Amino acid sequence: TVQELRHLVATCDAQGRPDVGDMILLGVFTAQRQADRLAMKRSQVTQGRWRVQQQKGRGKVTVTGPVPPLLLARLQAAWKRREVHALQHPHVCIDERLNAPWNEHAYRHVFADLRARAAATLPSLADLRDQDLRDTALSWARDGGADSFEERRKLSGHSAQSAELEEKHYLAASERHGDAAVQAIVAIWEKGG
């Protein structure tokens, strides 16, 4: 939920790890895989848009989207924090304690530690995985009005061939869709048809 993710990001910030909070929000607002977010360069965030060239699966696929103001403000704050370092890395997010690009192993361990700290006060976060950020983004896109399968596919970068399977995997059942189905049945019933 929004409240859970806000709590997780606030925990990251309170623990002096806003760099991990940035990665979490980057996942939620871009629907990109962890590896693609870890590799993302600052040059891929320009003119209010982000652009990722995905590396998984069927070759390079480029996806893009607008950078929401909340995310842009966090990224700009991170880049400002990093100005003090002599060595400047081109990545959108880095391990700021080491002033080094994240690797998947290190990020996974720091994420798990911060998730456990957040779960101490909000137990529903105990089994959250970084992959859930992508799932959540796609579910929220659908529930927020991006009803078009193609809209979500363009955001996620899934191939047309794998999109149907991915759709079933990523998108949890939505009460809104169930409600709409029941309302359609009631409409037919009330028409007498």
C-alpha positions in Angstrom: 0.0 0.0 0.0 1.0 3.6 -0.2 1.2 3.8 3.6 3.5 0.8 3.7 5.9 2.2 1.0 5.9 5.6 2.7 6.8 3.9 5.9 9.6 2.0 4.3 11.0 5.1 2.6 10.7 7.1 5.9 12.6 4.3 7.6 15.4 4.4 5.0 15.6 8.2 5.5 15.6 7.9 9.3 18.4 5.3 9.2 20.5 7.7 7.1 19.9 5.7 3.9 17.9 8.0 1.6 19.8 6.4 -1.3 17.8 3.2 -0.7 14.6 5.2 -0.3 15.4 6.7 -3.7 15.8 3.2 -5.3 12.5 2.2 -3.8 10.6 5.2 -5.2 12.4 4.7 -8.5 11.0 1.2 -8.6 7.5 2.3 -7.8 7.4 5.2 -10.3 9.1 3.5 -13.2 8.1 -0.1 -12.9 11.6 -1.2 -13.8 13.5 -4.2 -12.7 16.1 -3.8 -9.9 19.1 -4.4 -12.3 17.9 -1.8 -14.7 17.4 0.7 -11.9 20.9 0.0 -10.5 22.4 0.5 -13.9 20.4 3.6 -14.8 22.6 6.7 -15.6 21.8 10.3 -14.8 21.9 11.0 -18.5 18.8 8.9 -18.8 16.9 11.4 -16.7 16.4 14.5 -18.8 13.8 17.1 -19.7 11.4 15.7 -17.1 11.5 12.1 -18.5 13.4 8.9 -17.7 14.6 6.5 -20.3 15.8 3.0 -19.6 17.4 0.5 -22.0 16.4 -2.8 -20.5 18.9 -5.6 -20.6 16.9 -8.7 -19.7 15.5 -11.3 -22.0 15.0 -10.5 -25.7 17.7 -7.9 -26.2 17.7 -4.2 -25.6 14.3 -2.6 -25.2 14.0 1.1 -24.5 11.2 2.3 -22.3 10.5 5.8 -21.1 8.1 7.8 -18.9 7.7 11.1 -17.1 9.5 11.7 -13.9 6.9 12.6 -11.2 7.8 15.7 -9.2 8.2 13.8 -5.9 10.8 11.4 -7.5 12.6 14.2 -9.4 12.9 16.2 -6.1 14.4 13.1 -4.4 16.9 12.4 -7.2 18.0 16.1 -7.3 18.5 16.0 -3.6 20.6 12.8 -4.0 22.7 14.4 -6.7 23.3 17.5 -4.5 24.4 15.3 -1.6 26.9 13.6 -3.9 28.5 16.9 -5.1 30.9 16.7 -2.1 32.6 13.6 -3.5 35.7 14.0 -5.7 34.7 11.0 -7.7 31.4 11.5 -9.4 29.5 8.4 -10.7 27.1 8.7 -13.6 24.5 6.4 -12.0 21.1 7.8 -10.9 21.4 6.0 -7.6 24.6 4.8 -5.8 25.5 3.4 -2.5 26.2 6.8 -0.9 28.0 5.4 2.1 30.7 3.9 -0.2 30.4 6.5 -3.0 30.2 3.6 -5.4 27.6 2.2 -7.8 25.4 -0.4 -6.2 25.8 -4.0 -7.1 22.8 -6.4 -6.7 24.3 -8.3 -3.8 25.1 -5.2 -1.7 21.8 -3.6 -2.5 19.8 -6.7 -1.7 21.5 -6.9 1.8 21.0 -3.3 2.6 17.3 -3.4 1.4 16.7 -6.5 3.6 18.1 -4.8 6.6 16.0 -1.7 6.1 12.9 -3.7 5.4 13.4 -5.6 8.7 13.8 -2.3 10.5 10.6 -1.0 8.9 8.7 -4.3 9.6 9.5 -3.9 13.3 6.9 -1.1 13.4 4.8 -2.2 10.4 4.9 -6.0 10.3 3.2 -6.2 6.9 6.5 -5.2 5.3 8.3 -8.3 6.6 8.1 -10.2 3.3 8.3 -7.3 0.8 10.8 -7.9 -2.0 12.3 -5.4 -4.3 10.4 -7.2 -7.1 7.2 -6.2 -5.4 7.9 -2.6 -6.3 7.6 -3.4 -10.1 4.4 -5.5 -9.4 3.0 -2.6 -7.3 3.7 0.0 -10.0 1.9 -2.0 -12.7 -1.0 -2.8 -10.4 -1.3 0.9 -9.4 -1.1 2.0 -13.0 -4.0 -0.2 -13.8 -6.0 0.7 -10.7 -5.3 4.4 -11.3 -6.8 4.4 -14.7 -4.2 3.0 -17.1 -6.6 0.4 -18.2 -5.0 -0.3 -21.5 -2.9 -3.5 -21.5 -0.7 -1.8 -24.1 -0.1 1.3 -21.8 1.2 -0.9 -19.0 3.2 -3.1 -21.5 5.0 0.0 -22.8 5.9 1.1 -19.3 7.1 -2.3 -18.2 8.9 -3.1 -21.4 7.4 -6.6 -21.7 7.3 -8.2 -25.1 3.9 -8.6 -26.7 4.5 -12.4 -26.6 5.2 -12.5 -22.8 2.8 -9.7 -21.9 -0.2 -11.8 -21.2 1.8 -14.1 -18.8 3.4 -11.2 -17.2 0.0 -9.5 -16.8 -1.2 -12.5 -14.8 1.9 -12.5 -12.7 2.2 -8.8 -11.9 -1.4 -7.7 -11.5 -3.2 -8.8 -8.5 -7.0 -9.0 -8.7 -8.5 -5.6 -8.4 -11.7 -5.0 -6.4 -12.5 -2.2 -8.9 -12.6 -4.7 -11.8 -14.8 -7.1 -9.8 -17.1 -4.3 -8.8 -17.4 -3.3 -12.5 -18.2 -6.9 -13.5 -21.0 -7.1 -10.8 -22.4 -3.7 -11.9 -22.5 -5.0 -15.5 -24.4 -8.1 -14.4 -26.9 -6.0 -12.4 -27.4 -3.7 -15.3 -28.4 -6.6 -17.5 -30.7 -7.9 -14.7 -32.4 -4.6 -14.3 -32.9 -4.2 -18.0 -34.6 -7.6 -18.0 -32.4 -8.8 -20.9 
